[in-house]
Amino acid sequence: MNRKKLITGENIEKVYGQGDDRRKVLDGVSAHINEGEFVSVMGPSGSGKSTLMFAMSGMDRIDGGEVTFDGRDLSALREDELADLRRTQMGFVFQQPTLMKNMNILDNIILPSMRDNRRNVKTITEQARTLMKKVGIAELEKRDITQVSGGQLQRAGICRALMSNPQIIFGDEPTGALNQEAAQAIMNLLSEINAAGTAIMLVTHDAKIAAKTERIMFMCDGKIVSEMRLPKYSVVDIEDRMEKVMAKMREIGI
């Protein structure tokens, strides 16, 4: 099935530092994410994988090349336009959920949506509770963020990311701080979200996590050095998928 390209990056460059400390973190990278696609990015520390995600989402301004989201050139947008695009059409899940310590779980989930003047508090709250029930944390809405586990916090972060019904979710090592059981549960949840039509771009160092996606981009020294595609994920073939991913990593030396 041919799918429309949702995000396209062409010859992306990103430079950090000045003078002798100048370093090209992204070196002419071209990449794309299709509508409804589940993509992971792998590579050693410092390879540029998180920087690529930030560039593709408009979180970071790039120093060269072009990134378009659904046909819109991100470099042509003002900061407020970029912020509105991210808030309404993108969702973000990080390794450590950025939740407010002085708010309970429910209030943390609805907080970003409160900026949308087109929606009332009742509608927003009902949506949040529906999402919390779906991901299995409905009973935690009044808990402080210090009173729940890391896996439960990550589920709350995913609920918050879904509040705007985004076209894509960006995940930067979303399972990196979780134990194996919690990581498995989060990946199952992300797979369900993807199956419902939301595209996902996931940065990970874990071959088992990447093996559950449908396309993997491998990065090294600021470049995409290889890609591989996998068939639709099935629990029964996870070991075979992992071995294929690890074999590819050995082949390209990362």
DAZI-V872845 format. One record per pair of residues at least 24 apart in sequence whose ideal C-beta (glycine too) atoms are under 10 Angstrom apart, sorted by the first residue. I is the first residue (numbers start at 1). J is the second residue. D is the distance in whole Angstrom. If there is no record, write none. Layout:
# DAZI-V872845
i = (I	I)
j = (J	J)
d = (D	D)
This chain:
# DAZI-V872845
i = (1	1	2	3	3	3	3	3	3	4	4	4	4	4	5	5	5	5	5	5	5	5	5	6	6	6	6	6	6	6	6	6	6	6	6	6	6	6	6	7	7	7	7	7	7	7	7	7	7	7	7	7	7	7	7	7	7	7	7	7	7	8	8	8	8	8	8	8	8	8	8	9	9	9	9	9	9	9	9	9	9	9	9	10	10	10	10	10	11	11	11	11	12	12	12	12	12	12	12	12	12	12	12	12	13	13	13	13	13	13	14	14	14	14	14	14	14	14	14	14	14	14	15	15	15	15	16	16	23	24	24	24	24	24	24	25	25	25	25	25	25	25	25	26	26	26	26	26	26	26	26	26	26	26	26	26	27	27	27	27	27	28	28	28	28	28	29	29	29	29	29	29	29	29	29	30	30	30	30	31	31	31	31	31	31	31	31	32	32	32	33	33	33	33	33	33	33	33	33	33	34	34	34	35	35	35	35	35	35	36	36	36	36	36	36	36	36	36	36	37	37	37	37	37	37	37	37	37	38	38	38	38	38	38	38	38	38	38	38	38	38	38	38	38	38	38	39	39	39	39	39	39	39	39	39	39	39	39	39	39	40	40	40	40	40	40	40	40	40	40	40	40	40	40	40	40	40	40	40	40	41	41	41	41	41	41	41	41	41	41	41	41	41	41	41	42	42	42	42	42	42	42	42	42	42	42	42	42	42	42	42	42	42	42	42	43	43	43	43	43	43	43	43	43	43	43	43	43	43	43	44	44	44	44	44	44	44	44	45	46	46	46	46	47	47	47	47	47	47	47	47	47	47	48	48	48	48	48	48	49	49	49	49	49	49	49	49	49	49	49	49	50	50	50	50	50	50	50	51	51	51	52	52	52	52	52	52	53	53	53	53	53	53	53	54	54	54	54	56	56	56	56	57	57	57	57	57	57	57	57	57	57	58	58	58	58	58	59	59	59	59	59	69	69	70	70	83	84	84	86	86	86	86	87	87	87	87	87	87	87	88	88	88	88	88	88	88	88	89	89	89	89	89	90	90	90	90	90	90	90	90	90	91	91	91	91	91	91	91	91	91	91	91	91	91	91	91	91	91	91	92	92	92	92	92	92	92	92	92	92	93	93	93	93	93	93	93	93	93	93	93	93	93	93	93	93	93	93	93	94	94	94	94	94	94	94	94	94	94	94	95	95	95	95	95	95	95	95	95	95	95	95	95	96	96	96	96	96	96	96	96	96	97	97	97	97	97	97	97	97	97	97	97	97	97	98	98	99	99	99	99	99	99	99	100	101	101	101	102	102	103	103	104	104	104	104	104	104	104	104	105	105	105	105	105	105	105	105	105	105	105	105	105	105	105	105	105	105	106	106	106	106	106	106	106	106	106	107	107	108	108	108	108	108	108	108	108	109	109	109	109	109	109	109	109	109	109	109	110	110	110	111	111	112	112	112	112	113	113	113	114	116	116	119	119	124	127	127	127	127	127	128	128	128	128	128	129	130	130	131	131	131	131	131	131	131	131	132	132	133	134	134	134	134	134	134	135	135	135	135	135	135	135	136	136	149	149	149	150	150	150	150	150	150	150	151	151	151	151	151	151	151	151	151	151	152	152	153	153	153	154	154	154	154	154	154	155	155	155	155	157	158	158	158	158	161	161	162	162	162	165	165	166	166	166	167	167	167	168	168	168	168	169	169	169	169	169	169	169	170	170	170	170	170	171	171	171	171	171	171	172	172	172	172	173	173	173	173	173	173	174	174	174	174	174	175	175	175	175	175	176	176	176	176	176	180	180	183	183	184	184	184	184	184	187	187	187	187	188	188	188	191	191	191	194	195	195	206	206	207	207	207	207	207	207	207	207	207	208	208	208	208	208	208	209	209	210	210	210	210	210	210	211	211	211	211	211	211	211	211	211	211	212	212	212	212	213	213	216	216	216	216	218	218	218	218	218	218	218	219	220	220	220	221	225	225	225	226	226	226	228)
j = (34	36	34	33	34	35	36	37	199	34	35	36	70	71	32	33	34	35	37	68	69	70	71	32	33	34	35	36	37	56	68	69	70	71	89	167	168	199	201	31	32	33	34	35	37	39	55	56	57	58	67	68	69	70	74	90	167	168	170	199	201	32	33	34	56	66	67	68	69	70	71	33	52	55	56	62	65	66	67	68	69	74	224	64	65	66	67	68	62	64	65	66	48	51	52	55	56	62	63	64	65	66	67	222	55	62	63	64	65	222	48	51	52	54	55	60	61	62	63	64	65	222	62	63	64	222	51	63	222	48	63	64	221	222	223	50	51	52	55	60	63	221	222	51	52	54	55	60	62	63	64	65	219	222	223	224	64	221	222	223	224	64	65	222	223	224	55	56	62	65	217	219	222	223	224	65	66	223	224	55	56	67	201	217	219	224	227	56	68	217	57	69	167	168	170	199	200	201	215	217	199	214	215	70	167	168	197	198	199	167	168	194	195	196	197	198	199	200	214	168	194	198	199	200	201	213	214	215	169	190	191	193	194	195	198	199	200	201	202	212	213	214	215	230	232	233	168	194	199	200	201	202	203	210	213	214	215	216	217	227	171	200	201	202	203	204	206	207	209	210	211	212	213	214	215	216	217	218	230	245	171	172	201	202	203	204	205	210	213	215	216	217	218	219	224	202	203	204	205	206	207	209	210	213	216	217	218	219	220	226	228	245	248	249	254	203	204	205	217	218	219	220	221	222	223	224	225	249	252	254	205	218	219	220	221	249	253	254	205	219	220	221	222	205	218	219	220	221	222	223	224	225	254	219	220	221	222	223	224	172	173	202	203	204	205	217	218	219	220	222	224	94	95	170	172	173	203	219	203	219	222	201	203	217	219	222	224	92	170	171	172	201	202	203	92	170	172	203	90	168	170	201	82	85	86	90	91	92	168	170	172	201	82	83	85	86	90	86	90	92	170	172	167	168	167	168	115	115	116	112	164	166	170	112	113	115	116	163	164	166	113	115	116	118	164	165	166	167	164	165	166	167	168	161	164	166	167	168	169	170	199	201	157	158	159	160	161	162	163	164	165	166	167	168	169	170	171	193	198	200	157	160	161	166	168	169	170	171	172	174	154	155	157	158	159	160	161	162	169	170	171	172	173	174	175	186	190	200	202	154	157	161	170	171	172	173	174	176	177	203	150	154	157	171	172	173	174	175	176	177	178	203	204	150	153	154	157	172	173	174	176	177	145	150	152	153	154	155	156	157	158	160	161	174	177	157	160	144	145	148	153	156	157	160	145	144	145	146	144	145	144	145	140	141	142	143	144	145	147	156	132	137	138	139	140	141	142	143	144	145	147	148	152	153	155	156	159	160	132	137	138	140	141	142	143	156	159	141	142	141	144	145	153	156	157	159	160	137	141	155	156	157	158	159	160	161	162	163	159	160	163	160	163	160	161	163	164	160	163	164	163	163	164	163	164	163	159	162	163	164	165	156	159	160	162	163	159	159	162	155	156	158	159	160	161	162	163	156	159	159	158	159	162	189	192	193	159	162	185	186	189	192	193	185	189	178	179	182	175	177	178	179	182	183	186	175	177	178	179	181	182	183	184	185	186	182	185	177	178	182	178	182	183	185	186	189	182	185	186	189	186	186	189	190	193	193	198	193	196	198	197	198	193	198	199	197	198	199	198	199	200	201	193	194	198	199	200	201	202	199	200	201	202	203	200	201	202	203	204	209	201	202	203	204	202	203	204	205	206	209	200	202	203	204	209	202	204	206	208	209	203	204	205	206	209	206	208	208	209	208	209	212	235	238	211	212	213	233	212	233	235	232	233	235	233	232	233	242	245	241	242	243	244	245	246	247	248	249	238	239	241	242	245	246	242	245	241	242	245	246	248	249	237	238	239	240	241	242	243	244	245	246	238	241	242	245	241	245	244	245	248	249	245	248	249	251	252	253	254	254	252	253	254	254	252	253	254	251	252	254	252)
d = (10	9	9	10	4	5	6	7	9	7	5	9	9	10	5	7	6	8	9	8	10	9	9	8	5	6	5	8	8	10	9	7	6	10	9	6	6	6	10	8	6	4	9	9	10	10	10	5	8	9	7	7	5	8	9	9	9	7	10	8	8	5	8	10	9	8	7	5	8	10	9	9	8	7	6	8	7	7	5	8	10	9	10	10	5	5	8	8	10	7	4	7	10	9	7	5	8	5	9	7	4	8	7	10	9	6	5	3	6	9	8	5	8	8	6	7	9	6	6	8	9	8	9	5	8	10	9	9	9	9	8	9	9	6	10	9	5	9	9	10	9	9	5	6	6	10	6	9	7	8	9	8	9	5	8	10	10	7	4	5	10	8	7	8	7	10	8	9	10	8	9	8	7	6	6	8	10	10	8	9	7	9	9	6	9	6	9	9	9	10	10	9	10	7	9	6	9	6	9	10	7	10	9	9	7	9	8	9	6	9	9	7	9	9	5	7	5	9	10	9	8	10	5	8	8	9	7	7	10	8	7	9	4	9	9	7	5	9	7	8	5	5	7	10	10	8	10	10	8	7	5	7	10	10	6	7	5	7	7	9	9	9	8	5	7	6	9	10	7	4	9	8	4	9	7	5	7	10	10	9	10	10	7	7	5	7	10	8	9	10	8	5	8	6	8	10	8	6	7	8	8	9	5	10	6	7	5	7	10	10	10	8	9	7	7	9	10	8	8	6	4	6	9	10	9	9	8	9	10	6	8	10	8	7	9	10	10	6	8	10	9	8	9	10	9	4	5	7	7	9	10	9	8	5	8	8	4	8	9	9	9	10	5	8	9	8	9	5	10	10	9	10	10	10	5	8	5	10	10	9	8	9	8	8	7	9	8	9	5	8	6	6	9	5	10	8	8	10	10	9	8	7	9	9	7	6	10	7	8	5	10	8	5	9	7	6	8	7	9	8	8	10	9	9	7	10	9	9	10	10	9	9	9	6	9	7	8	9	6	9	10	10	8	10	5	9	8	9	7	9	6	5	7	8	8	5	7	6	7	6	10	10	9	8	10	8	3	6	8	7	9	4	9	7	4	7	9	9	8	9	8	9	6	9	10	7	5	8	8	10	7	10	5	6	10	8	5	10	6	7	4	8	9	5	10	9	8	9	9	9	7	10	9	8	5	7	7	9	10	10	10	9	10	9	6	4	6	8	4	5	9	9	10	9	8	9	9	10	9	10	9	6	8	9	10	5	6	9	6	4	9	8	10	9	9	8	9	10	5	10	7	7	7	8	8	7	6	7	9	9	8	8	9	7	5	6	6	8	9	10	8	7	10	10	5	6	7	5	8	7	9	7	8	8	9	5	9	10	7	10	10	8	4	7	9	9	9	9	9	10	10	7	9	6	9	9	7	9	8	10	6	9	10	5	5	9	9	7	9	8	7	8	9	6	9	7	8	8	5	7	10	9	8	10	10	7	9	9	6	10	9	10	6	8	9	7	9	9	10	9	9	8	4	9	10	6	7	8	6	10	10	8	9	9	9	10	6	9	9	9	6	9	9	8	9	9	9	7	10	6	5	8	6	10	10	9	10	6	8	8	3	8	10	6	7	9	10	9	9	10	7	7	9	9	6	9	9	8	7	7	10	7	6	7	8	9	9	7	10	8	10	8	10	6	9	9	7	6	7	4	7	7	7	8	6	7	5	8	8	9	8	5	8	8	7	7	4	7	8	10	9	8	5	9	9	6	6	7	8	9	10	7	9	8	9	9	7	7	9	6	9	8	7	8	9	10	9	8	7	9	9	9	10	10	10	5	9	9	9	10	9	10	6	10	9	9	10	10	10	9	5	9	9	5	5	10	9	7	7	9	9	5	8	9	10	10	9	9	6	10	10	9	9	6	9	9	4	5	9	7	5	9	7	7	9	10	10	10	10	7	8	9	9	7	7	10	6	10	6	8	7	8	5	10	6	9	7	8	5	9	10)
